[in-house]
């Protein structure tokens, strides 16, 4: 049965709108099974509590590091002054020009250096202990996170399987029903339903493949789909009868595609017979036409056609 172009366009739009509605419905199905909550597994393994401790320790570690750097700088300055005063005091002792003021300055510089050194050691020890504790907690968090991620991953795989089963329970019966309708009523409406349900299944399979093996699965699926499309085109679009009719309509030889004129009886390129006598009206008509263009009669027998080169 032939259909007009507008009917085919409307049938295509029918398929597109159904697909959009169905895809949106399939996404709504994802909310039916309970989706695993990652925070639950973090809480289960005590990750959240450790994260709070880690945050506090990081702040303390930052403050202690700043104090450690400050005491280190103070120690450097105190050491510089102490070494200068010590050398000055030594020279004065050797020359016999030691004064009480010079000795007091030397002892003061020495005391300041010793104080700065003790403060430096205390700040360094506090910082190192806190930093070591921070690294220990970070390592513990990483280990517990791996366990939480592993359990969450298993739960999420089960969730995805449930969602896929729900989607298939919607799409597969729809596809089977459309096939049964097409088998009983062969028209553009049932063909559109089959196209819609087939595309919906392809969408589901593509989603499942992309979610598991991603690019490799998509490549394999694309290669398989391309082969099917090429096979369909070769089977439908390049049927010998279709090729012959298309070439005849374009004023070309049905056998080799060489340009011919309306009054040619044989192809000047391959020698194929181009016209045959109608059994009903006797007019010469293009060969391989199903009906005579002059009387509309259908021949009782037809010659076996050769495949186009």
C-alpha positions in Angstrom: 0.0 0.0 0.0 1.4 3.4 -1.0 1.2 6.4 1.3 1.7 10.1 0.7 4.7 12.0 1.9 2.6 13.9 4.5 1.4 10.6 5.9 4.9 9.4 6.2 6.0 12.6 7.9 3.1 12.5 10.3 3.9 8.8 11.1 7.5 9.8 11.8 6.3 12.6 14.1 4.0 10.1 15.8 7.0 7.8 16.5 9.1 10.8 17.8 6.5 12.1 20.2 5.8 8.6 21.5 9.6 8.1 22.1 9.9 11.4 23.9 7.0 10.5 26.2 8.2 7.0 26.8 11.8 8.0 27.6 10.5 10.5 30.1 8.3 7.8 31.6 11.3 5.4 31.8 13.2 8.0 33.7 10.4 8.3 36.2 10.7 4.5 36.7 14.1 5.1 38.2 12.5 6.6 41.3 10.4 3.5 42.1 13.3 1.3 43.5 15.0 2.9 46.5 18.2 4.5 45.3 21.2 3.7 47.6 22.3 6.7 49.7 26.0 7.2 49.8 25.8 9.2 53.0 24.4 6.1 54.8 27.4 4.0 54.0 29.7 6.9 55.0 27.9 7.0 58.3 27.9 3.3 58.7 31.7 3.0 58.5 32.2 6.2 60.7 33.7 8.2 57.8 31.7 11.4 58.6 32.9 11.5 62.2 36.5 11.1 61.1 36.0 13.8 58.5 34.9 16.2 61.3 38.0 15.4 63.3 40.1 15.7 60.2 38.7 19.2 59.6 39.5 20.3 63.1 43.0 18.8 63.0 43.7 20.5 59.7 42.8 23.9 61.2 45.0 23.1 64.2 47.8 21.8 62.0 47.7 25.1 60.0 47.9 27.2 63.2 50.7 25.1 64.7 52.6 25.3 61.4 52.4 29.1 61.5 53.6 29.1 65.1 56.4 26.7 64.2 57.5 28.9 61.3 57.4 32.0 63.6 59.5 30.4 66.3 61.9 29.2 63.7 62.3 32.7 62.4 62.7 34.1 66.0 65.3 31.5 66.7 67.3 32.5 63.6 67.3 36.1 64.7 68.1 35.3 68.3 71.0 33.1 67.2 72.4 35.8 65.0 72.3 38.4 67.9 73.7 35.8 70.4 76.6 34.9 68.1 77.4 38.5 67.5 77.4 39.4 71.3 79.4 36.3 72.1 82.1 37.2 69.6 82.1 40.8 70.9 82.4 39.5 74.5 85.3 37.1 73.6 87.3 39.9 71.9 86.8 42.1 74.9 88.0 39.4 77.2 91.2 38.8 75.2 91.9 42.5 75.0 91.1 43.1 78.7 88.4 45.7 77.9 85.4 43.8 79.3 82.7 46.1 80.8 79.7 45.1 83.0 77.4 46.4 80.3 79.0 44.3 77.6 78.8 41.2 79.8 75.1 41.9 80.6 74.3 42.3 76.9 76.0 39.0 76.2 74.2 37.1 78.9 70.9 38.6 77.8 71.4 37.6 74.2 72.4 34.1 75.4 69.2 33.8 77.5 67.1 35.0 74.7 68.6 32.5 72.3 68.1 29.6 74.8 64.4 30.7 75.3 63.9 31.0 71.5 65.4 27.5 71.1 63.1 26.0 73.7 60.1 27.6 72.1 61.2 26.4 68.7 61.5 22.8 70.0 58.1 23.0 71.6 56.4 24.4 68.5 58.1 21.9 66.3 57.1 18.9 68.5 53.5 20.1 68.7 53.3 20.6 65.0 54.9 17.2 64.1 52.6 15.3 66.5 49.5 17.0 65.1 50.6 16.5 61.5 51.3 12.8 62.2 47.9 12.4 63.8 46.3 14.2 60.7 48.1 11.8 58.3 46.9 8.8 60.4 43.3 10.0 60.3 43.5 10.7 56.6 44.8 7.2 56.0 42.1 5.7 58.1 39.4 7.8 56.2 40.8 6.5 52.9 40.6 2.9 54.0 37.1 3.2 55.4 36.0 5.1 52.3 37.2 2.3 50.1 35.0 -0.2 52.1 32.0 2.2 52.0 32.5 2.7 48.2 32.7 -1.1 47.7 29.4 -1.7 49.5 27.7 1.2 47.9 28.8 0.0 44.5 27.2 -3.4 45.1 24.0 -1.8 46.3 24.0 0.6 43.3 24.4 -2.3 40.8 21.4 -4.1 42.4 19.4 -0.8 42.1 20.4 -0.5 38.4 19.3 -4.1 37.7 15.9 -3.4 39.3 15.5 -0.3 37.2 16.4 -2.2 34.1 13.9 -4.9 34.8 11.2 -2.4 35.3 12.0 -0.7 32.0 12.1 -4.0 30.2 8.7 -4.9 31.7 7.4 -1.8 30.0 9.2 -2.0 26.7 9.3 -5.7 25.8 5.5 -6.4 26.0 5.0 -3.2 24.0 7.3 -4.5 21.3 5.6 -7.9 21.2 2.2 -6.3 21.0 3.2 -4.1 18.1 4.6 -7.1 16.3 1.3 -8.9 16.7 -0.6 -5.9 15.5 1.7 -5.6 12.5 1.2 -9.3 11.7 -2.6 -8.8 11.7 -2.9 -5.3 10.3 -0.1 -4.4 7.9 -0.4 -0.6 7.5 1.5 2.5 8.2 0.1 2.8 11.8 1.2 -0.6 12.9 4.6 -0.1 11.2 5.0 3.1 13.1 4.2 1.3 16.4 6.9 -1.4 15.5 9.4 1.4 14.7 8.6 3.2 18.0 8.9 0.0 20.2 12.0 -1.1 18.4 13.7 2.3 18.9 12.6 2.2 22.6 14.3 -1.2 23.0 17.4 0.1 21.3 17.5 3.1 23.6 17.2 0.8 26.6 20.0 -1.5 25.3 22.2 1.5 24.5 21.7 2.9 28.0 22.6 -0.4 29.6 25.6 -0.9 27.4 26.8 2.7 28.1 26.4 2.2 31.8 28.5 -0.9 31.9 31.2 -0.8 29.2 30.6 2.8 27.9 32.7 3.5 24.9 33.6 -0.1 24.0 30.0 -1.2 24.3 28.8 1.9 22.3 31.3 1.1 19.5 30.2 -2.5 19.3 26.6 -1.6 19.3 27.2 1.1 16.7 29.0 -1.3 14.4 26.3 -3.9 14.8 23.6 -1.3 14.1 25.5 -0.1 11.0 25.7 -3.6 9.6 21.9 -4.1 10.2 21.2 -0.8 8.5 23.4 -1.7 5.5 21.7 -5.1 5.2 18.3 -3.4 5.3 19.3 -0.9 2.7 20.7 -3.5 0.5 17.7 -5.7 0.8 15.0 -3.0 0.4 16.5 0.0 -1.4 18.7 -1.9 -3.8 16.3 -4.6 -4.8 16.7 -5.3 -8.5 13.1 -4.3 -9.2 13.6 -1.0 -7.3 16.9 -0.3 -9.1 15.3 -1.0 -12.5 12.3 1.3 -11.9 14.5 4.0 -10.6 16.8 3.9 -13.6 13.9 3.7 -16.1 12.3 6.8 -14.4 15.7 8.6 -14.9 15.9 7.7 -18.6 18.8 5.3 -18.0 19.4 1.7 -18.9 17.8 -0.5 -16.3 20.8 -2.9 -16.5 23.9 -0.8 -16.5 22.6 2.8 -15.8 23.8 4.3 -19.1 21.8 7.3 -20.4 19.2 6.3 -23.1 16.6 8.0 -25.1 12.9 7.2 -25.2 13.1 5.7 -28.7 16.0 3.4 -28.0 15.1 -0.3 -28.2 18.5 -1.6 -26.9 21.1 -0.1 -24.6 24.1 1.2 -26.7 26.4 0.4 -23.7 25.5 -3.1 -22.7 23.0 -4.2 -25.4 20.2 -5.0 -23.0 16.7 -4.9 -24.4 14.9 -1.8 -23.3 11.4 -2.2 -24.8 8.9 -5.1 -25.0 5.5 -5.4 -26.6 2.5 -5.2 -24.4 0.5 -8.4 -24.6 -2.8 -6.5 -24.2 -2.5 -3.4 -26.5 0.6 -4.2 -28.5 2.4 -1.0 -27.7 6.1 -0.9 -27.0 6.6 -0.2 -23.3 9.7 0.0 -21.1 10.7 -3.5 -20.0 10.3 -4.5 -16.3 7.4 -2.2 -15.7 4.6 -4.0 -13.7 1.8 -2.3 -15.7 1.6 -1.0 -19.2 1.6 2.8 -19.3 -0.7 2.8 -22.3 -3.5 0.4 -21.3 -2.8 -0.4 -17.7 -2.6 -4.1 -18.3 -0.4 -6.4 -16.2 1.5 -9.0 -18.2 0.8 -12.7 -17.3 4.4 -13.7 -17.3 7.6 -11.7 -16.9 11.2 -12.5 -17.8 13.6 -13.2 -15.0 15.6 -10.0 -14.5 19.3 -9.8 -14.1 20.9 -8.3 -11.1 22.3 -4.8 -11.8 26.1 -4.6 -12.0 
